[in-house]
Amino acid sequence: MKIKLFFLLIFAGTLFITQGCAENDVTEPVTSTIYVNLASNDTYEYDLGVFGDEEGATIIKQASFYRISKIDNLMTDSKTMYTYLPSQDYVGKDEVEIKTARGSDGASANTDIEIIRIVFTVLK
């Protein structure tokens, strides 16, 4: 009886450990960096593409010197756009990080995660 209980506990522990590892097999997000030169009072737009119902984009590190730094979902053509306008007469460096999530089938989490880092050099 003790041997059966011992093997049952070993099996249950192994099953628990195996399931715990499977859930932690998260793929590291792809990171890309875009460098942009921009005149001090010009607007920059970046097309993030089209997202499904369970997908989307969020700013995870906001720019520091901006009048506008936002993500908009355009209803007319289903695109998602990031827009940046530097602070009035600002000259210097700024950056934003945007996280995009795609690959959901509606029942599971997104599998295609990307971090887009946009580095602005704002010129006079």
PyMOL commands that set and color helices and strands:
alter all, ss='L'
color gray80, all
select helices_A, chain A and resi 2-23
alter helices_A, ss='H'
color red, helices_A
select strands_A, chain A and resi 30-39+44-50+56-61+66-73+79-86+92-102+112-123
alter strands_A, ss='S'
color yellow, strands_A
deselect
rebuild
show_as cartoon
